[in-house]
């Protein structure tokens, strides 16, 4: 697909999706895209029809993919990534080695989204290249699992999660903002329990009406991955 086949708004949408995922670790919402590219009505509300129309065109052209009726599922395809990197003058062959840091994970309350775009943790070659991402722990809710404030935890997406797995979960507030939290995962009859590893703290229950199906969190909650390793960085 040649760059001239896209209008300026469509190019800007693609570039915004690319940068948002790189900087925050997850895709933007339709509303965030609308504000970014200027699809806004005089009253200040996003023109959702314009956003959906252009997203549909980009999907038909094989540049992006997304799951309807699910928040933050818009992603660039492989060809879309290459095209955007070409527009931005990024040499994709010169990649930093290591594991990308996606932000802070609250070991207690949710941590507001905060990250250092492009930060890479230099790790043992055994961890590199395994689809891992890293989070910096803030708080004391996981101390009985040996995970203390300031730890770097490495997480990996899993096809399914077992009771007792330590996971990092993302909570979107009204699809606009949110944060990350680290807890043990337990799937109960009609809710998910996020359990701290600290006997002085209480668990959090996420009921079934907060996600689209019992097996997938969609609108409000999404598991970012299982914690497979952690370490402390000393300076």
BELSUL-V858399 format. One record per helix or strand of 2 or more residues. SS is the DSSP state (@ for helix, = for strand). FROM is the first residue (numbers start at 1). TO is the last residue. If there is no record, write none. Layout:
# BELSUL-V858399
ss->[SS;SS]
from->[FROM;FROM]
to->[TO;TO]
This chain:
# BELSUL-V858399
ss->[@;@;@;@;=;=;@;=;=;=;=;@;=;=;=;=;=;@;=]
from->[3;8;30;48;64;75;78;99;111;120;133;143;152;166;177;191;204;208;221]
to->[5;24;37;60;65;76;88;107;112;121;139;145;156;173;187;195;207;210;231]
